[in-house]
């Protein structure tokens, strides 16, 4: 089994709903190339991991319930990403988890919710789905009901 397949299977065994591998020089990630290189010089791949949201919670009509579900998904995603990064380190590779949601840069240049790597673009580069006309990431399996993170 290739390392790529092993890592994707490992992520799924930890609870990831989707996992893929993206090259850092992908056209989709061109705006993030400097950030990726600054965080992990010589980065060869991004392991992109997605966790689905509970559609029942999202459509409940209760914003607190929907937000809580999103928080839970992010917590699970954080744990999966950390364990994937540590597995890669055990195998002798350098690895860094990229936060899927916070912290973000609200400075004058970025002006809002922008992390170190555009997770939607990373997921597209990994072949997990596409960015729709709504600018949301859409997977064939789960539509837009996902939270995405990556490990360099």
VOGU-3710 file (C-alpha; in Angstrom, 3 decimals, decimal comma):
1> xxxxxxxxxx> 0,000/0,000/0,000  1,337/3,454/-0,878  1,984/6,024/1,840  -0,794/8,198/0,365  -3,333/5,386/0,608  -2,124/4,444/4,085  -2,526/8,011/5,387  -5,968/8,439/3,791  -7,135/5,143/5,323  -5,653/6,116/8,689
11> xxxxxxxxxx> -7,534/9,443/8,626  -10,773/7,652/7,785  -10,178/5,118/10,566  -10,012/8,090/12,951  -13,380/9,398/11,782  -12,637/11,510/8,691  -15,456/11,329/6,174  -13,213/12,321/3,264  -9,436/12,342/2,849  -7,253/13,204/-0,111
21> xxxxxxxxxx> -3,782/14,356/-1,065  -3,057/17,678/-2,785  0,221/18,869/-4,284  1,321/22,221/-2,815  2,076/23,540/-6,301  -1,488/22,936/-7,505  -3,028/25,763/-9,497  -5,800/25,812/-6,864  -3,274/26,645/-4,145  -1,209/29,273/-5,978
31> xxxxxxxxxx> -2,384/32,047/-3,617  -1,240/29,964/-0,613  2,155/28,896/-1,963  4,123/31,470/0,084  2,262/30,569/3,310  2,787/26,850/2,760  6,502/27,329/2,058  6,914/29,634/5,079  5,188/27,184/7,438  6,887/24,016/6,166
41> xxxxxxxxxx> 9,753/24,664/3,748  9,966/21,952/1,110  6,399/20,744/1,722  5,623/17,903/-0,686  1,898/17,329/-0,069  -1,178/18,435/1,807  -3,292/15,768/3,443  -6,791/17,207/3,200  -9,378/15,896/5,635  -13,093/16,621/5,811
51> xxxxxxxxxx> -15,689/15,947/8,477  -19,357/16,088/7,591  -21,897/18,089/9,517  -25,136/16,706/10,901  -27,810/17,827/8,419  -30,498/17,455/11,086  -28,697/19,914/13,374  -28,065/22,369/10,544  -31,691/22,333/9,397  -33,126/22,381/12,937
61> xxxxxxxxxx> -33,893/26,091/12,695  -31,987/26,630/15,932  -28,753/28,564/15,357  -27,281/27,420/18,681  -27,754/23,776/17,744  -26,283/24,349/14,275  -23,280/26,202/15,710  -22,725/23,517/18,330  -22,672/20,866/15,600  -20,097/22,861/13,676
71> xxxxxxxxxx> -17,962/23,258/16,811  -18,102/19,487/17,395  -17,067/18,802/13,799  -14,117/21,195/14,143  -13,037/19,505/17,395  -13,081/16,084/15,760  -11,253/17,456/12,736  -8,565/18,986/14,973  -8,003/15,633/16,671  -7,820/13,728/13,385
81> xxxxxxxxxx> -5,383/16,243/11,882  -3,146/16,116/14,955  -3,037/12,310/14,867  -2,316/12,258/11,124  0,520/14,762/11,620  1,977/12,667/14,429  1,705/9,473/12,342  3,648/11,180/9,558  6,275/12,329/12,069  6,586/8,748/13,377
91> xxxxxxxxxx> 7,370/7,715/9,812  10,148/10,291/9,601  8,342/13,086/7,734  7,875/16,684/8,780  4,219/17,532/9,330  2,195/20,532/10,491  -1,575/20,754/11,026  -3,213/23,829/9,533  -6,099/25,122/11,684  -9,373/24,720/9,807
101> xxxxxxxxxx> -11,122/27,653/11,439  -9,174/29,720/13,987  -7,042/31,699/14,414  -7,747/33,934/11,456  -6,283/37,208/10,268  -8,626/40,167/10,616  -5,834/42,592/9,700  -6,237/45,284/7,055  -4,747/43,173/4,259  -6,877/40,065/4,730
111> xxxxxxxxxx> -9,986/41,709/6,193  -11,678/38,676/7,627  -11,956/34,926/7,845  -8,791/33,867/6,055  -6,539/31,190/7,470  -3,031/30,197/6,420  -4,320/27,883/3,685  -7,595/28,152/1,801  -9,116/24,819/2,822  -11,723/24,915/0,022
121> xxxxxxxxxx> -8,943/25,224/-2,542  -6,922/22,468/-0,843  -9,926/20,120/-0,913  -10,488/20,895/-4,592  -6,799/20,247/-5,350  -7,095/16,916/-3,494  -10,004/15,860/-5,718  -12,589/15,795/-2,937  -15,044/18,041/-4,805  -15,313/21,515/-6,308
131> xxxxxxxxxx> -16,037/25,100/-5,386  -19,525/25,998/-6,604  -20,889/29,262/-7,948  -21,915/29,988/-4,342  -18,162/29,893/-3,469  -18,924/27,017/-1,096  -16,962/23,787/-1,354  -19,241/20,988/-2,590  -18,426/17,299/-2,298  -20,393/14,740/-4,325
141> xxxxxxxxxx> -21,102/12,784/-1,128  -22,065/15,540/1,323  -22,644/18,719/-0,663  -21,623/21,815/1,319  -22,148/20,217/4,743  -18,466/19,744/5,584  -15,657/21,205/7,606  -12,190/20,922/6,065  -8,663/20,890/7,449  -5,235/19,940/6,172
151> xx> -1,843/18,708/7,245  1,274/19,901/5,410
//
